Amino acid sequence: MPKKESQVMAAYFFTNTPSDLLTSFKSEIDKRCITMWCYDREGDFTHTSEHWKNHAWFRPSMQSDCLIFNIIRAPANPISCETYAVYHACLIQAFLAHLNQIFILSEATPSAVDGDSV
Protein backbone atom coordinates (compact mmCIF):
# COMPACT_ATOMS: atom_id res chain seq x y z
CA MET A 1 0.00 0.00 0.00
CA PRO A 2 1.41 3.45 -0.85
CA LYS A 3 2.44 5.64 2.05
CA LYS A 4 0.01 8.40 2.99
CA GLU A 5 1.12 12.01 3.24
CA SER A 6 -0.24 15.37 4.36
CA GLN A 7 -3.87 16.08 5.14
CA VAL A 8 -6.05 18.47 3.16
CA MET A 9 -9.75 19.33 3.23
CA ALA A 10 -12.39 17.76 5.46
CA ALA A 11 -15.84 16.21 5.84
CA TYR A 12 -17.76 16.82 9.07
CA PHE A 13 -20.53 14.79 10.72
CA PHE A 14 -22.15 16.59 13.63
CA THR A 15 -23.35 14.30 16.41
CA ASN A 16 -23.54 14.09 20.19
CA THR A 17 -21.69 10.76 20.00
CA PRO A 18 -18.76 11.01 17.56
CA SER A 19 -17.07 7.90 18.99
CA ASP A 20 -20.24 5.85 18.52
CA LEU A 21 -20.63 7.15 14.98
CA LEU A 22 -17.09 6.07 14.05
CA THR A 23 -17.57 2.68 15.72
CA SER A 24 -20.84 2.21 13.83
CA PHE A 25 -19.19 3.13 10.51
CA LYS A 26 -16.47 0.51 11.05
CA SER A 27 -19.07 -2.04 12.16
CA GLU A 28 -21.16 -1.50 9.01
CA ILE A 29 -18.00 -2.01 6.93
CA ASP A 30 -17.09 -5.16 8.87
CA LYS A 31 -20.62 -6.56 8.39
CA ARG A 32 -20.35 -5.72 4.67
CA CYS A 33 -23.41 -3.45 4.86
CA ILE A 34 -21.17 -0.65 3.59
CA THR A 35 -19.12 -2.08 0.73
CA MET A 36 -17.60 0.98 -0.94
CA TRP A 37 -15.24 1.68 1.99
CA CYS A 38 -12.52 -0.22 3.82
CA TYR A 39 -10.06 0.76 6.54
CA ASP A 40 -6.47 -0.10 7.34
CA ARG A 41 -4.57 -0.88 10.55
CA GLU A 42 -4.06 2.83 11.14
CA GLY A 43 -7.82 3.41 11.02
CA ASP A 44 -7.74 5.36 7.75
CA PHE A 45 -10.46 4.77 5.14
CA THR A 46 -10.21 4.41 1.37
CA HIS A 47 -12.73 3.82 -1.38
CA THR A 48 -12.95 0.18 -2.49
CA SER A 49 -13.75 0.50 -6.19
CA GLU A 50 -10.95 -0.51 -8.53
CA HIS A 51 -10.89 2.93 -10.08
CA TRP A 52 -10.76 4.94 -6.82
CA LYS A 53 -9.02 2.66 -4.28
CA ASN A 54 -5.94 4.22 -2.71
CA HIS A 55 -6.25 7.51 -4.62
CA ALA A 56 -6.68 9.08 -1.17
CA TRP A 57 -7.58 8.17 2.40
CA PHE A 58 -9.77 9.68 5.05
CA ARG A 59 -8.32 9.99 8.56
CA PRO A 60 -10.96 10.39 11.27
CA SER A 61 -10.66 12.62 14.32
CA MET A 62 -13.19 13.79 16.87
CA GLN A 63 -14.35 16.88 18.65
CA SER A 64 -17.02 16.82 21.35
CA ASP A 65 -19.83 17.32 18.83
CA CYS A 66 -18.30 16.19 15.55
CA LEU A 67 -16.63 13.34 13.69
CA ILE A 68 -14.16 14.81 11.20
CA PHE A 69 -12.59 13.09 8.19
CA ASN A 70 -9.50 14.77 6.75
CA ILE A 71 -8.54 13.62 3.28
CA ILE A 72 -4.96 12.46 2.79
CA ARG A 73 -3.38 12.34 -0.64
CA ALA A 74 -1.29 9.54 -2.09
CA PRO A 75 2.43 10.30 -2.43
CA ALA A 76 3.36 12.26 -5.57
CA ASN A 77 -0.30 12.24 -6.57
CA PRO A 78 -2.11 15.48 -5.70
CA ILE A 79 -5.82 15.17 -5.05
CA SER A 80 -7.73 16.28 -8.13
CA CYS A 81 -11.06 18.05 -7.89
CA GLU A 82 -12.70 14.87 -9.20
CA THR A 83 -11.04 12.64 -6.58
CA TYR A 84 -11.99 15.09 -3.84
CA ALA A 85 -15.59 15.20 -5.05
CA VAL A 86 -15.96 11.43 -5.41
CA TYR A 87 -14.45 10.66 -2.00
CA HIS A 88 -16.53 13.23 -0.15
CA ALA A 89 -19.76 12.43 -2.02
CA CYS A 90 -19.38 8.69 -1.46
CA LEU A 91 -18.55 9.14 2.21
CA ILE A 92 -21.58 11.34 2.79
CA GLN A 93 -23.74 8.91 0.77
CA ALA A 94 -22.65 5.97 2.97
CA PHE A 95 -23.43 7.91 6.14
CA LEU A 96 -26.83 9.04 4.86
CA ALA A 97 -27.79 5.55 3.73
CA HIS A 98 -26.56 3.60 6.76
CA LEU A 99 -25.93 5.90 9.73
CA ASN A 100 -28.54 8.64 9.39
CA GLN A 101 -29.92 8.07 12.90
CA ILE A 102 -26.56 8.83 14.55
CA PHE A 103 -25.71 12.28 13.16
CA ILE A 104 -27.70 15.45 12.59
CA LEU A 105 -25.72 17.33 9.92
CA SER A 106 -22.89 16.72 7.49
CA GLU A 107 -20.81 19.13 5.47
CA ALA A 108 -17.74 19.05 3.26
CA THR A 109 -15.32 21.91 2.73
CA PRO A 110 -14.30 22.92 -0.80
CA SER A 111 -10.72 23.74 0.27
CA ALA A 112 -8.21 23.31 3.11
CA VAL A 113 -9.36 24.14 6.65
CA ASP A 114 -7.61 24.98 9.94
CA GLY A 115 -5.63 21.99 11.12
CA ASP A 116 -5.00 20.67 7.61
CA SER A 117 -1.47 20.36 6.30
CA VAL A 118 -1.63 21.17 2.62
C-alpha positions as CSV (number, residue, x, y, z in Angstrom):
1,M,0.0,0.0,0.0
2,P,1.4,3.5,-0.8
3,K,2.4,5.6,2.0
4,K,0.0,8.4,3.0
5,E,1.1,12.0,3.2
6,S,-0.2,15.4,4.4
7,Q,-3.9,16.1,5.1
8,V,-6.1,18.5,3.2
9,M,-9.8,19.3,3.2
10,A,-12.4,17.8,5.5
11,A,-15.8,16.2,5.8
12,Y,-17.8,16.8,9.1
13,F,-20.5,14.8,10.7
14,F,-22.2,16.6,13.6
15,T,-23.4,14.3,16.4
16,N,-23.5,14.1,20.2
17,T,-21.7,10.8,20.0
18,P,-18.8,11.0,17.6
19,S,-17.1,7.9,19.0
20,D,-20.2,5.8,18.5
21,L,-20.6,7.2,15.0
22,L,-17.1,6.1,14.0
23,T,-17.6,2.7,15.7
24,S,-20.8,2.2,13.8
25,F,-19.2,3.1,10.5
26,K,-16.5,0.5,11.1
27,S,-19.1,-2.0,12.2
28,E,-21.2,-1.5,9.0
29,I,-18.0,-2.0,6.9
30,D,-17.1,-5.2,8.9
31,K,-20.6,-6.6,8.4
32,R,-20.4,-5.7,4.7
33,C,-23.4,-3.5,4.9
34,I,-21.2,-0.6,3.6
35,T,-19.1,-2.1,0.7
36,M,-17.6,1.0,-0.9
37,W,-15.2,1.7,2.0
38,C,-12.5,-0.2,3.8
39,Y,-10.1,0.8,6.5
40,D,-6.5,-0.1,7.3
41,R,-4.6,-0.9,10.5
42,E,-4.1,2.8,11.1
43,G,-7.8,3.4,11.0
44,D,-7.7,5.4,7.7
45,F,-10.5,4.8,5.1
46,T,-10.2,4.4,1.4
47,H,-12.7,3.8,-1.4
48,T,-12.9,0.2,-2.5
49,S,-13.8,0.5,-6.2
50,E,-10.9,-0.5,-8.5
51,H,-10.9,2.9,-10.1
52,W,-10.8,4.9,-6.8
53,K,-9.0,2.7,-4.3
54,N,-5.9,4.2,-2.7
55,H,-6.3,7.5,-4.6
56,A,-6.7,9.1,-1.2
57,W,-7.6,8.2,2.4
58,F,-9.8,9.7,5.1
59,R,-8.3,10.0,8.6
60,P,-11.0,10.4,11.3
61,S,-10.7,12.6,14.3
62,M,-13.2,13.8,16.9
63,Q,-14.4,16.9,18.7
64,S,-17.0,16.8,21.4
65,D,-19.8,17.3,18.8
66,C,-18.3,16.2,15.6
67,L,-16.6,13.3,13.7
68,I,-14.2,14.8,11.2
69,F,-12.6,13.1,8.2
70,N,-9.5,14.8,6.7
71,I,-8.5,13.6,3.3
72,I,-5.0,12.5,2.8
73,R,-3.4,12.3,-0.6
74,A,-1.3,9.5,-2.1
75,P,2.4,10.3,-2.4
76,A,3.4,12.3,-5.6
77,N,-0.3,12.2,-6.6
78,P,-2.1,15.5,-5.7
79,I,-5.8,15.2,-5.1
80,S,-7.7,16.3,-8.1
81,C,-11.1,18.0,-7.9
82,E,-12.7,14.9,-9.2
83,T,-11.0,12.6,-6.6
84,Y,-12.0,15.1,-3.8
85,A,-15.6,15.2,-5.1
86,V,-16.0,11.4,-5.4
87,Y,-14.4,10.7,-2.0
88,H,-16.5,13.2,-0.2
89,A,-19.8,12.4,-2.0
90,C,-19.4,8.7,-1.5
91,L,-18.6,9.1,2.2
92,I,-21.6,11.3,2.8
93,Q,-23.7,8.9,0.8
94,A,-22.7,6.0,3.0
95,F,-23.4,7.9,6.1
96,L,-26.8,9.0,4.9
97,A,-27.8,5.5,3.7
98,H,-26.6,3.6,6.8
99,L,-25.9,5.9,9.7
100,N,-28.5,8.6,9.4
101,Q,-29.9,8.1,12.9
102,I,-26.6,8.8,14.6
103,F,-25.7,12.3,13.2
104,I,-27.7,15.5,12.6
105,L,-25.7,17.3,9.9
106,S,-22.9,16.7,7.5
107,E,-20.8,19.1,5.5
108,A,-17.7,19.1,3.3
109,T,-15.3,21.9,2.7
110,P,-14.3,22.9,-0.8
111,S,-10.7,23.7,0.3
112,A,-8.2,23.3,3.1
113,V,-9.4,24.1,6.6
114,D,-7.6,25.0,9.9
115,G,-5.6,22.0,11.1
116,D,-5.0,20.7,7.6
117,S,-1.5,20.4,6.3
118,V,-1.6,21.2,2.6
